[in-house]
Amino acid sequence: MVKVTLKDGSVLEFDAGTTVLQVAESISQGLARAAVAAEVNGEVVSLTTTLDTDCSLNILTFDADAGKKVYRHTTSHIMAQAVKRLFPDAKLAIGPAIDNGFYYEFDMEGTFTQDSLTKIEQEMKKIVEEKLPVERFELPRAEAIRFMEEKGEPYKVELIQDLPEDATLSFYRQGEFVDLCAGPHLPNTGKVKAFKLTQVAGAYWRGSEKNKMLQRIYGTAFSDKKELNAYLLQQEEAKKRDHNKLGRELELFTTSDLIGQGLPILLPKGAKMIQILQRFVEDEEAKRGWQLTKTPYMAKSDLYKVSGHWDHYQDGMFVMGEEGKDDEVFALRPMTCPFQYQAYLNRGRSYRDLPLRYNETSTLFRNESSGEMHGLIRVRQFTISEGHLMCLPEQLEDEFRSCLELAIYMLKTLGLYEDVSYRFSQWDPADKEKYIGTQEQWDEAQGIMQKILDHLEIPDKVGVGEAAFYGPKLDIQIKNVFGKEDTLITIQIDQMLAEKFGMVYVDRDGTKKHPYIIHRTSIGCYERTLALLIEKYAGAFPAWLAPVQVKLLPIIDKQVDYAYDLAHKLEAMGMRVEIDSRNEKIGYKIREAQLEKVPYMLVIGDREMEEGKVAVRSRGKGDLGAMPFEEFASMLKEEVDNKVIG
């Protein structure tokens, strides 16, 4: 007999060899029908797993994140099986579950079309109806290579060859289809109830432009059709808010193939919004004791070797020159910390100088893979509100709190605060090559950070392996309209780089010590923030952020001079104004301004001109009627000064 401890703490006894599904059935038939996988001692396993020793057990349904992943991973295999049935010459690459769905990559002659997706979906439905058992088996590495070579799957062979020679690999079979996979999976294909293939995109094999371009089919799956239809409707709404589409329509940014992927061009309206955000951030940081620096965009490799970036981050850097061939090798900076440390080292420091807060509006360069880049959210050149804070150990918690308070203030002011979550990003002790420092240093740094997060009552989730190579961090996460999560703001603790760079201060007892360092952003990457704001407000920005706050609409030429007089008065107040003086009907001008999502339109006719008034139309509230110009100007100024978002 084995003892099974359930999630609620109750303990049940079963014969050794009982499957997880049989345990679920003993609890209730409803749970067994809803179950998709389970966690045994914290490890996600399939329902066919047998229980041979005492363990903890958590039955997973589709409602659990881990359950969704198993469900959608199996659906990706069903899709791959359908593709192989319809296109036997297609070569399999990889097919993981992802946020809100799954994808699978294929190498084949010809291109998948919308008609292809329809046929693949129909074949997938047949595979579901067949209720094929999904069975796991293992092979030694050498045998696994021969197995996939015989099947004519070169991409699978390459994946296997990258594994250690003594590795044993797992495969999953469903009918005639077999795939190299770690699993786990649903017990049979009939468990999948609702799915939809959504798009085809190009993707380089393993995300490298040096490799062949494959075809990636995306899809999603849910436990019932009602959930699927609700998701597809939400996705249609998301497309309308997609910053990549809307930002171009509103002429905020564009791209050029001649310039390159991940290098967007901010057009005048988009550049104006970035300028507004940048001035707001720099002014607010100055109020809070941050000192502005301006450092170079590049440096010799020597700097990055000291910091550790050369060994741990070089693949993500743009390097100029080749070591051994050039006198000096330079690289564009991927972050600002090594540069600001040189400002700290400009002279000797005492404990009286700390905390010392350096901020910078930093343009950075990262060699992102082509498959990762998306609009303004992930790019190769971007600008960030970066800062580094050197402090005494006893100042660390208060300074960390102040960095977090600054970030929260920014998020609330922008209207993004309700959309974020927190992740405590830690190192992965099983992959120590990724990091600098010892186990003891990481334990200490993470222990300090955990204590701070507990004191501040931050509702964080742990992300193992997500730490920077030199320290743990608090990542403030946010999702775009399609549900893809990215990091918006980061605050991290570093006790290692100060020692590497010889950064010291003279303490009260006359001894030299290394300061603690806090790396932080206050608003994150400006381009990413702009993308999220476009999607949040569907381009209808709050008046304080809008690139054009007021549009003056004279009805006929006679009122144009009066419109210019009012525009000059608003501009003198710091407002951003445009005049539509075209010889068009007023209804057309109003519709145009509405499409541009301008917060306020001022219609000017003979009566308004004679009485010194304006007829005000608000984007959000509609027709506000005629009012004295001074009254409108005062109302607008109060709204902008208070950074009203609602």
Order of alpha helices (4+ residues) and beta strands (2+ residues): beta-beta-beta-alpha-alpha-beta-beta-beta-beta-alpha-beta-beta-beta-alpha-beta-alpha-alpha-beta-beta-beta-beta-alpha-alpha-beta-beta-alpha-beta-beta-alpha-alpha-beta-beta-alpha-beta-beta-alpha-beta-alpha-beta-beta-beta-alpha-beta-beta-beta-alpha-beta-alpha-beta-alpha-beta-alpha-beta-beta-alpha
